[in-house]
Amino acid sequence: MYADEITGSMKRAISESSRRRAIQLEYNKQNGITPRSVEKAISEGIESVRSAEELTVAVAGETLEEHDVNLVLSELEYEMELAARNLQFEKAAEFRDQILQLKRGQFSDRK
């Protein structure tokens, strides 16, 4: 909390937090509990996203690389349209150039 003076509401909130902390510490001491940080694997979420992406790629009949390029193309097209709507035509032209360059690189390998 940031303030020049402690208001009544702040005093009550601080007092209540201190009271609850004391109760929790006493409970932990009586029951032999040592508080520790939560340990949770985030890789499970990442793995599920990647497996869903692989399924999408398989259904679409693309490689992962093609899928990634298509995602980037979609994002650049969105940014280009947004820039054009905001009358930022120079920025939109930069996005257009990036899209064209990426498409040339993507489709030149297929010949």
CNS distance restraints for C-alpha pairs under 8 A (distance, minus, plus):
assign (resid   6 and name CA) (resid  10 and name CA) 5.89 0.50 0.50
assign (resid   6 and name CA) (resid  11 and name CA) 6.49 0.50 0.50
assign (resid   7 and name CA) (resid  11 and name CA) 6.25 0.50 0.50
assign (resid   8 and name CA) (resid  12 and name CA) 6.23 0.50 0.50
assign (resid   9 and name CA) (resid  13 and name CA) 6.20 0.50 0.50
assign (resid  10 and name CA) (resid  14 and name CA) 6.06 0.50 0.50
assign (resid  11 and name CA) (resid  15 and name CA) 5.94 0.50 0.50
assign (resid  12 and name CA) (resid  16 and name CA) 6.04 0.50 0.50
assign (resid  13 and name CA) (resid  17 and name CA) 6.15 0.50 0.50
assign (resid  14 and name CA) (resid  18 and name CA) 6.13 0.50 0.50
assign (resid  15 and name CA) (resid  19 and name CA) 6.11 0.50 0.50
assign (resid  16 and name CA) (resid  20 and name CA) 6.17 0.50 0.50
assign (resid  17 and name CA) (resid  21 and name CA) 6.05 0.50 0.50
assign (resid  18 and name CA) (resid  22 and name CA) 6.19 0.50 0.50
assign (resid  19 and name CA) (resid  23 and name CA) 6.41 0.50 0.50
assign (resid  20 and name CA) (resid  24 and name CA) 6.17 0.50 0.50
assign (resid  21 and name CA) (resid  25 and name CA) 6.08 0.50 0.50
assign (resid  22 and name CA) (resid  26 and name CA) 6.17 0.50 0.50
assign (resid  23 and name CA) (resid  27 and name CA) 6.19 0.50 0.50
assign (resid  24 and name CA) (resid  28 and name CA) 6.10 0.50 0.50
assign (resid  25 and name CA) (resid  29 and name CA) 6.14 0.50 0.50
assign (resid  26 and name CA) (resid  30 and name CA) 6.21 0.50 0.50
assign (resid  27 and name CA) (resid  31 and name CA) 6.19 0.50 0.50
assign (resid  28 and name CA) (resid  32 and name CA) 5.78 0.50 0.50
assign (resid  28 and name CA) (resid  33 and name CA) 4.65 0.50 0.50
assign (resid  28 and name CA) (resid  34 and name CA) 6.81 0.50 0.50
assign (resid  28 and name CA) (resid  35 and name CA) 7.96 0.50 0.50
assign (resid  29 and name CA) (resid  33 and name CA) 6.37 0.50 0.50
assign (resid  42 and name CA) (resid  46 and name CA) 6.66 0.50 0.50
assign (resid  43 and name CA) (resid  47 and name CA) 5.86 0.50 0.50
assign (resid  44 and name CA) (resid  48 and name CA) 6.24 0.50 0.50
assign (resid  45 and name CA) (resid  49 and name CA) 6.33 0.50 0.50
assign (resid  46 and name CA) (resid  50 and name CA) 6.21 0.50 0.50
assign (resid  47 and name CA) (resid  51 and name CA) 6.09 0.50 0.50
assign (resid  48 and name CA) (resid  52 and name CA) 6.14 0.50 0.50
assign (resid  49 and name CA) (resid  53 and name CA) 6.14 0.50 0.50
assign (resid  50 and name CA) (resid  54 and name CA) 6.15 0.50 0.50
assign (resid  51 and name CA) (resid  55 and name CA) 6.23 0.50 0.50
assign (resid  52 and name CA) (resid  56 and name CA) 6.25 0.50 0.50
assign (resid  53 and name CA) (resid  57 and name CA) 6.18 0.50 0.50
assign (resid  54 and name CA) (resid  58 and name CA) 6.14 0.50 0.50
assign (resid  54 and name CA) (resid  64 and name CA) 7.16 0.50 0.50
assign (resid  55 and name CA) (resid  59 and name CA) 6.19 0.50 0.50
assign (resid  56 and name CA) (resid  60 and name CA) 6.09 0.50 0.50
assign (resid  57 and name CA) (resid  61 and name CA) 5.98 0.50 0.50
assign (resid  57 and name CA) (resid  62 and name CA) 5.32 0.50 0.50
assign (resid  57 and name CA) (resid  63 and name CA) 6.37 0.50 0.50
assign (resid  57 and name CA) (resid  64 and name CA) 6.41 0.50 0.50
assign (resid  57 and name CA) (resid  67 and name CA) 6.48 0.50 0.50
assign (resid  58 and name CA) (resid  62 and name CA) 6.42 0.50 0.50
assign (resid  58 and name CA) (resid  63 and name CA) 7.66 0.50 0.50
assign (resid  62 and name CA) (resid  66 and name CA) 5.95 0.50 0.50
assign (resid  62 and name CA) (resid  67 and name CA) 6.34 0.50 0.50
assign (resid  63 and name CA) (resid  67 and name CA) 6.23 0.50 0.50
assign (resid  64 and name CA) (resid  68 and name CA) 6.14 0.50 0.50
assign (resid  65 and name CA) (resid  69 and name CA) 6.22 0.50 0.50
assign (resid  66 and name CA) (resid  70 and name CA) 6.11 0.50 0.50
assign (resid  66 and name CA) (resid 106 and name CA) 7.84 0.50 0.50
assign (resid  67 and name CA) (resid  71 and name CA) 6.23 0.50 0.50
assign (resid  68 and name CA) (resid  72 and name CA) 6.34 0.50 0.50
assign (resid  69 and name CA) (resid  73 and name CA) 6.11 0.50 0.50
assign (resid  69 and name CA) (resid 102 and name CA) 7.88 0.50 0.50
assign (resid  69 and name CA) (resid 106 and name CA) 7.72 0.50 0.50
assign (resid  70 and name CA) (resid  74 and name CA) 6.11 0.50 0.50
assign (resid  71 and name CA) (resid  75 and name CA) 6.30 0.50 0.50
assign (resid  72 and name CA) (resid  76 and name CA) 6.13 0.50 0.50
assign (resid  73 and name CA) (resid  77 and name CA) 6.07 0.50 0.50
assign (resid  73 and name CA) (resid  99 and name CA) 6.21 0.50 0.50
assign (resid  73 and name CA) (resid 102 and name CA) 7.61 0.50 0.50
assign (resid  74 and name CA) (resid  78 and name CA) 6.18 0.50 0.50
assign (resid  75 and name CA) (resid  79 and name CA) 6.21 0.50 0.50
assign (resid  76 and name CA) (resid  80 and name CA) 6.01 0.50 0.50
assign (resid  76 and name CA) (resid  95 and name CA) 6.03 0.50 0.50
assign (resid  76 and name CA) (resid  96 and name CA) 7.83 0.50 0.50
assign (resid  76 and name CA) (resid  98 and name CA) 7.74 0.50 0.50
assign (resid  76 and name CA) (resid  99 and name CA) 6.61 0.50 0.50
assign (resid  77 and name CA) (resid  81 and name CA) 6.16 0.50 0.50
assign (resid  77 and name CA) (resid  95 and name CA) 7.26 0.50 0.50
assign (resid  77 and name CA) (resid  96 and name CA) 7.51 0.50 0.50
assign (resid  77 and name CA) (resid  99 and name CA) 7.30 0.50 0.50
assign (resid  78 and name CA) (resid  82 and name CA) 6.14 0.50 0.50
assign (resid  79 and name CA) (resid  83 and name CA) 6.08 0.50 0.50
assign (resid  79 and name CA) (resid  92 and name CA) 7.48 0.50 0.50
assign (resid  79 and name CA) (resid  95 and name CA) 7.12 0.50 0.50
assign (resid  80 and name CA) (resid  84 and name CA) 6.20 0.50 0.50
assign (resid  80 and name CA) (resid  91 and name CA) 7.33 0.50 0.50
assign (resid  80 and name CA) (resid  92 and name CA) 4.49 0.50 0.50
assign (resid  80 and name CA) (resid  93 and name CA) 7.41 0.50 0.50
assign (resid  80 and name CA) (resid  95 and name CA) 5.32 0.50 0.50
assign (resid  80 and name CA) (resid  96 and name CA) 6.55 0.50 0.50
assign (resid  81 and name CA) (resid  85 and name CA) 6.17 0.50 0.50
assign (resid  81 and name CA) (resid  92 and name CA) 6.98 0.50 0.50
assign (resid  82 and name CA) (resid  86 and name CA) 6.29 0.50 0.50
assign (resid  82 and name CA) (resid  92 and name CA) 7.94 0.50 0.50
assign (resid  83 and name CA) (resid  87 and name CA) 6.28 0.50 0.50
assign (resid  83 and name CA) (resid  88 and name CA) 4.99 0.50 0.50
assign (resid  83 and name CA) (resid  89 and name CA) 6.59 0.50 0.50
assign (resid  83 and name CA) (resid  91 and name CA) 6.25 0.50 0.50
assign (resid  83 and name CA) (resid  92 and name CA) 5.20 0.50 0.50
assign (resid  84 and name CA) (resid  88 and name CA) 5.47 0.50 0.50
assign (resid  84 and name CA) (resid  89 and name CA) 5.46 0.50 0.50
assign (resid  84 and name CA) (resid  91 and name CA) 7.93 0.50 0.50
assign (resid  84 and name CA) (resid  92 and name CA) 5.59 0.50 0.50
assign (resid  88 and name CA) (resid  92 and name CA) 6.27 0.50 0.50
assign (resid  89 and name CA) (resid  93 and name CA) 6.03 0.50 0.50
assign (resid  90 and name CA) (resid  94 and name CA) 6.36 0.50 0.50
assign (resid  91 and name CA) (resid  95 and name CA) 6.43 0.50 0.50
assign (resid  92 and name CA) (resid  96 and name CA) 6.16 0.50 0.50
assign (resid  93 and name CA) (resid  97 and name CA) 6.14 0.50 0.50
assign (resid  94 and name CA) (resid  98 and name CA) 6.28 0.50 0.50
assign (resid  95 and name CA) (resid  99 and name CA) 6.16 0.50 0.50
assign (resid  96 and name CA) (resid 100 and name CA) 6.19 0.50 0.50
assign (resid  97 and name CA) (resid 101 and name CA) 6.10 0.50 0.50
assign (resid  98 and name CA) (resid 102 and name CA) 6.07 0.50 0.50
assign (resid  99 and name CA) (resid 103 and name CA) 6.08 0.50 0.50
assign (resid 100 and name CA) (resid 104 and name CA) 6.10 0.50 0.50
assign (resid 101 and name CA) (resid 105 and name CA) 6.28 0.50 0.50
assign (resid 102 and name CA) (resid 106 and name CA) 6.03 0.50 0.50
assign (resid 103 and name CA) (resid 107 and name CA) 5.94 0.50 0.50
assign (resid 104 and name CA) (resid 108 and name CA) 5.76 0.50 0.50
assign (resid 105 and name CA) (resid 109 and name CA) 6.90 0.50 0.50
assign (resid 106 and name CA) (resid 110 and name CA) 7.59 0.50 0.50
assign (resid 107 and name CA) (resid 111 and name CA) 7.21 0.50 0.50
